Amino acid sequence: MRGDSRLTVLVLDGRSTAQLLLAGEVDLDATPMLERAVAALLRDQAVRRIELDVALVRFCDAGGLSALLASHRMAALREVPLYLIQVRSTLQKVLDAAGLDELLTRPPD
């Protein structure tokens, strides 16, 4: 999917665990695209967990954090865990500074 933002979202459907591969910039402009992708996955009753692979995210600002939180809340309302995976150090620092690491990153198996 591609819109006016500088973010690309690729949906990888793995039955009960669905993955969204995010590449580019997660900012306020990315919010509608990310929310549409998560909403589409949540319509599939087989999806029991959503992983946002952020290995290719090169930028995330406060608007991007809001988009990630909104997606997390949307999934939580459907009782579907949503986590970030493949978090690089630059994004990890942003999550840590915002106090969102524990909420948004996948716990160890």
LUMLUMTI-258118 format. One record per residue (C-alpha): residue in three letters; chain; x, y, z. Coordinates in steps of 0.5 Angstrom, whole numbers, always signed. Layout:
N
+------+-----+-------+-------+-------+
| type | mol |    c1 |    c2 |    c3 |
+------+-----+-------+-------+-------+
|  ALA |   A |     X |     Y |     Z |
...
+------+-----+-------+-------+-------+
This chain:
109
+------+-----+-------+-------+-------+
| type | mol |    c1 |    c2 |    c3 |
+------+-----+-------+-------+-------+
|  MET |   A |    +0 |    +0 |    +0 |
|  ARG |   A |    +2 |    +7 |    -1 |
|  GLY |   A |    -1 |   +14 |    +0 |
|  ASP |   A |    +1 |   +21 |    +1 |
|  SER |   A |    +6 |   +19 |    +6 |
|  ARG |   A |   +13 |   +17 |    +6 |
|  LEU |   A |   +11 |   +10 |    +9 |
|  THR |   A |   +10 |    +3 |    +5 |
|  VAL |   A |    +6 |    -2 |    +8 |
|  LEU |   A |    +7 |    -9 |    +6 |
|  VAL |   A |    +2 |   -14 |    +9 |
|  LEU |   A |    +5 |   -21 |   +10 |
|  ASP |   A |    -1 |   -26 |   +12 |
|  GLY |   A |    +1 |   -32 |   +16 |
|  ARG |   A |    -6 |   -35 |   +18 |
|  SER |   A |    -6 |   -33 |   +26 |
|  THR |   A |    +0 |   -29 |   +26 |
|  ALA |   A |    -1 |   -23 |   +21 |
|  GLN |   A |    +5 |   -19 |   +19 |
|  LEU |   A |    +6 |   -12 |   +17 |
|  LEU |   A |   +12 |   -10 |   +14 |
|  LEU |   A |   +13 |    -2 |   +15 |
|  ALA |   A |   +19 |    +1 |   +11 |
|  GLY |   A |   +20 |    +9 |   +11 |
|  GLU |   A |   +18 |   +14 |   +15 |
|  VAL |   A |   +13 |   +13 |   +21 |
|  ASP |   A |   +10 |   +20 |   +22 |
|  LEU |   A |    +3 |   +23 |   +22 |
|  ASP |   A |    +2 |   +23 |   +15 |
|  ALA |   A |    +2 |   +15 |   +16 |
|  THR |   A |    -3 |   +14 |   +21 |
|  PRO |   A |    -9 |   +13 |   +16 |
|  MET |   A |    -5 |    +8 |   +12 |
|  LEU |   A |    -3 |    +4 |   +18 |
|  GLU |   A |   -10 |    +4 |   +21 |
|  ARG |   A |   -13 |    +2 |   +15 |
|  ALA |   A |    -8 |    -4 |   +14 |
|  VAL |   A |    -9 |    -6 |   +21 |
|  ALA |   A |   -17 |    -5 |   +21 |
|  ALA |   A |   -17 |   -10 |   +15 |
|  LEU |   A |   -13 |   -15 |   +19 |
|  LEU |   A |   -17 |   -15 |   +24 |
|  ARG |   A |   -23 |   -16 |   +20 |
|  ASP |   A |   -20 |   -23 |   +19 |
|  GLN |   A |   -23 |   -28 |   +25 |
|  ALA |   A |   -17 |   -32 |   +24 |
|  VAL |   A |   -12 |   -27 |   +26 |
|  ARG |   A |   -10 |   -28 |   +33 |
|  ARG |   A |    -4 |   -23 |   +33 |
|  ILE |   A |    -1 |   -18 |   +29 |
|  GLU |   A |    +7 |   -16 |   +29 |
|  LEU |   A |    +9 |   -10 |   +26 |
|  ASP |   A |   +16 |   -11 |   +23 |
|  VAL |   A |   +20 |    -4 |   +23 |
|  ALA |   A |   +27 |    -6 |   +21 |
|  LEU |   A |   +26 |    -2 |   +15 |
|  VAL |   A |   +23 |    +4 |   +19 |
|  ARG |   A |   +28 |   +10 |   +18 |
|  PHE |   A |   +24 |   +15 |   +22 |
|  CYS |   A |   +19 |   +16 |   +27 |
|  ASP |   A |   +16 |   +22 |   +30 |
|  ALA |   A |   +11 |   +24 |   +35 |
|  GLY |   A |    +6 |   +23 |   +30 |
|  GLY |   A |    +8 |   +16 |   +28 |
|  LEU |   A |    +8 |   +14 |   +36 |
|  SER |   A |    +1 |   +16 |   +36 |
|  ALA |   A |    +0 |   +12 |   +30 |
|  LEU |   A |    +3 |    +6 |   +33 |
|  LEU |   A |    -1 |    +7 |   +39 |
|  ALA |   A |    -8 |    +8 |   +35 |
|  SER |   A |    -6 |    +1 |   +32 |
|  HIS |   A |    -5 |    -2 |   +38 |
|  ARG |   A |   -11 |    +1 |   +41 |
|  MET |   A |   -15 |    -2 |   +35 |
|  ALA |   A |   -12 |    -9 |   +36 |
|  ALA |   A |   -13 |    -9 |   +44 |
|  LEU |   A |   -21 |    -7 |   +43 |
|  ARG |   A |   -21 |   -14 |   +39 |
|  GLU |   A |   -17 |   -17 |   +44 |
|  VAL |   A |   -11 |   -18 |   +39 |
|  PRO |   A |    -4 |   -17 |   +41 |
|  LEU |   A |    +0 |   -12 |   +37 |
|  TYR |   A |    +7 |   -12 |   +37 |
|  LEU |   A |   +13 |    -8 |   +34 |
|  ILE |   A |   +19 |   -13 |   +32 |
|  GLN |   A |   +26 |   -12 |   +29 |
|  VAL |   A |   +26 |    -6 |   +32 |
|  ARG |   A |   +33 |    -2 |   +31 |
|  SER |   A |   +37 |    +2 |   +36 |
|  THR |   A |   +34 |    +9 |   +33 |
|  LEU |   A |   +27 |    +7 |   +34 |
|  GLN |   A |   +28 |    +4 |   +40 |
|  LYS |   A |   +31 |   +10 |   +43 |
|  VAL |   A |   +25 |   +14 |   +41 |
|  LEU |   A |   +20 |    +8 |   +44 |
|  ASP |   A |   +25 |    +8 |   +51 |
|  ALA |   A |   +24 |   +16 |   +51 |
|  ALA |   A |   +17 |   +16 |   +50 |
|  GLY |   A |   +16 |   +10 |   +55 |
|  LEU |   A |   +13 |    +6 |   +50 |
|  ASP |   A |   +18 |    +0 |   +50 |
|  GLU |   A |   +14 |    -5 |   +54 |
|  LEU |   A |    +7 |    -3 |   +51 |
|  LEU |   A |    +9 |    -4 |   +44 |
|  THR |   A |   +15 |    -9 |   +43 |
|  ARG |   A |   +14 |   -16 |   +43 |
|  PRO |   A |   +15 |   -20 |   +50 |
|  PRO |   A |   +20 |   -26 |   +49 |
|  ASP |   A |   +17 |   -32 |   +48 |
+------+-----+-------+-------+-------+
